[in-house]
């Protein structure tokens, strides 16, 4: 049995590397770029299942398919990723756990794209905005503009007048968010 777990917040949650966990199960599938998925509430209220892209229940399309990661913060999806789905292989019929086998970087099929830079969701990227507590927010609502993501605050560009240092998280490629209040 395979379990699909969505961890969009896990990939962008700069303060703790954690986040919401959504899951569902389905038959084994060999994921490729362009495949689609949609809600599957049979095993989890926030689960996903693979679907044909022309299925009216399909909500996301795979932008990129990556190997699974134990540390969700290590997943680096392309810009514009709205949902990050971890496909987990579980043994013994449990849909709540398992070993990550694939990570699907998904883009919404609708016109709603929280993963676009500045929109307030998806994976944290340059051009997004964060609160003083390092939580991603839509730039239209305020916040600090992300100028760079670096290992240390000392590596931030000179224009970053408000760098935010984070507690280290295994696998995350940055520990400082270089921001500007401007």
N, C-alpha and C positions, 0 to 999 in steps of 0.2 A: 504494500500500500504506500502511496506517496501522499504527503501532506503539503499543501500550499500555505505558507504563512507570510502575511504581508507585514513588513517592518519599515514602512516609510519613515516613521519617526526615529527608528533605530539608526537609520543611515544618516539622518540629519540632526539628531539630538545632540548638539554640541556640549551641553552641560554634563550629561551623564552617560551618553552613548547608548542609553536604553530607549524604550518607547513602547508603543502599542504593538500588540501581537495579534494578528488575525490569521485564521487558518481554515482549511477545508481539505477534504481528501478526494482523490480521483484515481482512475487507472493510470498506469505508467505511461508517460508521454515523453518523446524526444523533442524537447523545445528547440525552436529556431526563431531567428529574427522574423517578425511579421506575424507570428502566431498570436491569437487573441485569448482572452479569459474574461470571465464574468463572475458575479456573486454566486457563492455556494453556501447556503445557510444550513445545509443538512447536518453538518458536524460542528460548525462554529458560526456565530452571528455575523462575523466579518470575513468569512472564508471566500476563496476564489476557486474556480474550476476552469479547465481549458474548454474553449468553445470555438466554433467556426466564426470567423470575423463577420459573416453576414447574419449570424444569429442575433436576434433583437436583444438578447440578454447579455451579449458581449459588451464590456465596458472599457477594456484596455487592450493595447497591442504592444508586443515585445519590441523594444528598440534595440536591445542587446541581451544576449544570454551569456552569463558568466558562470564559472565554477562556483559551487557553494562555499560559504565562508562561515567558520565557527563564530568569529567576531563580526557582528553586523556592521560595525563602524569601518571595517576594512573594505566594504563594498564601495566601489567608485563607479557610479553609473554616469552615462552621458548627460549633458545639459538637456533640460526639458523632460526629464524623467519625473512622472507624477506619482507612480507607485513602485515600490521595490518589493518583489515577491520572492520569498525564499522557498524553494521546493525542497521538502525534506523527505527522506526515506525513513519510514518508521517500521519497526518490527514488533509483532505482537498485537497489531490492530489499534494501537493508540494514535489518535489523530492530534494529540496535544504536544508531541515531541518528535524526536527523530534527528537524523543526521542531515545537515544541509548537503544537497547534491547539485543543485543549480540555483542561480539567482537570476530572476527575470527583472530587467529594467523596463518598466511599462509606461506607456503614454496613453492618457485617456482618449477614448474615441470621441467623446463630446468636446465641445469648445471650452470646457473648464480645465485649465492647465495650471494647477498650483505649483508645478515644478519649474515653470518659467522663472527666470531671474527676476526677483522683486515681487513675485506673486504670493509669497508667504508659505510655501509648502515644498514638498519634494526634498531633494538633497541640497544641503547648504553649498552654494556656489558664489563666486565673485559676482557682485551685482545684486545679491539678496540684501535684506535688512534684518537686523537682530535687535532685541531689546537689550538693556544693560545687563540682564541676567543670561544672555547668550541664547535666548529662545528666538527662533525664526518668526518674523512677522511680515505682513505685507508692507512694502515700502510706502504705499498710499496712506497707511495708518501711522507712519512715523518710524522711529527706530534709527539705528546706526547703519550706515551703508557699509557693506563688506567690500574691502579693497583687495584683500589677499587672505589666504589661509596658509599659515606657516607653522613650523615646529616650535619656534620661540617668538615672544613679543619683540625681541631685539632684531629679528629678521623682517619685521614689518616695514613697508615703505614709509618715507618721511611724512607723507600726507595722512597717515593713519594716526590721528590725534587721540584715539580712544581704543587702544588694543585691549582685547579681552583674553586673558590666559585661562585655559581650561585644565581641569584635572586630567591627567593622562588616561587614555582609554586604549586598550589593546587593539591594534590593527588600524585605528583611525590615523590617517596620513598627516594630521595637523593637531597641534595643541594650543594654538593661538589664532584668534580671529582678529584680523587687522581691520579696524573700522574707523569711520570718520563720522562725527556728529553733524557735519555740514550737509 
